[in-house]
Amino acid sequence: MIDLHLHSQYSEDGEYSPEELVRQCYQKGVRILSITDHNCVRANEEALKAAFFAIYPAFYPIYIEK
């Protein structure tokens, strides 16, 4: 399963840490994920470290708002 539109606690509409998102995705069978936060990429490094053994992030998108 794939989820390419997640928001972490670093985004205005996110709730969970990058590590928690990775854990939840893994438990639900998501094997490719992308954290797409608003106006920042702070979650990317944390998610990559958490996902190293189980999930391979597809790319590092960012939601840029004016």
C-alpha positions as CSV (number, residue, x, y, z in Angstrom):
1,M,0.0,0.0,0.0
2,I,1.1,3.6,-0.7
3,D,0.3,6.9,1.0
4,L,1.8,10.0,-0.6
5,H,0.0,12.7,1.3
6,L,0.7,12.7,5.1
7,H,1.2,15.6,7.4
8,S,3.3,15.5,10.5
9,Q,3.3,17.7,13.6
10,Y,5.4,20.1,11.8
11,S,2.5,21.0,9.5
12,E,-0.4,23.2,10.7
13,D,-2.8,20.4,10.1
14,G,-0.7,17.5,11.3
15,E,-0.9,15.7,14.7
16,Y,1.8,13.0,14.9
17,S,5.6,13.0,14.9
18,P,7.3,11.6,11.8
19,E,8.3,8.5,13.8
20,E,4.7,7.9,14.9
21,L,3.5,8.3,11.3
22,V,6.0,5.7,10.1
23,R,5.0,3.3,12.9
24,Q,1.3,3.7,12.1
25,C,1.8,3.3,8.4
26,Y,3.9,0.2,8.9
27,Q,1.2,-1.4,11.1
28,K,-1.4,-0.7,8.5
29,G,0.6,-2.2,5.6
30,V,1.8,1.1,4.0
31,R,5.2,0.4,2.6
32,I,5.8,3.6,0.6
33,L,5.0,6.9,2.2
34,S,5.5,10.6,1.7
35,I,5.2,13.2,4.4
36,T,4.0,16.4,2.6
37,D,4.0,19.1,5.3
38,H,3.1,22.7,4.6
39,N,6.0,25.1,4.0
40,C,8.7,22.9,5.6
41,V,10.7,19.7,5.2
42,R,11.7,19.2,8.9
43,A,9.9,15.8,9.1
44,N,11.9,14.2,6.2
45,E,15.1,13.3,8.0
46,E,13.3,12.0,11.1
47,A,11.0,9.9,8.9
48,L,13.9,8.5,6.9
49,K,15.7,7.4,10.1
50,A,12.5,5.8,11.4
51,A,11.7,4.1,8.1
52,F,15.2,2.8,7.3
53,F,14.4,-0.8,7.9
54,A,10.8,-1.0,6.7
55,I,9.6,1.7,4.4
56,Y,11.2,3.6,1.6
57,P,9.9,7.2,1.3
58,A,9.1,7.9,-2.4
59,F,10.2,11.5,-2.5
60,Y,10.4,14.6,-0.4
61,P,7.6,16.9,-1.3
62,I,6.6,20.2,0.3
63,Y,3.4,22.2,0.3
64,I,4.5,25.8,-0.4
65,E,1.9,28.4,0.3
66,K,2.1,32.1,-0.6
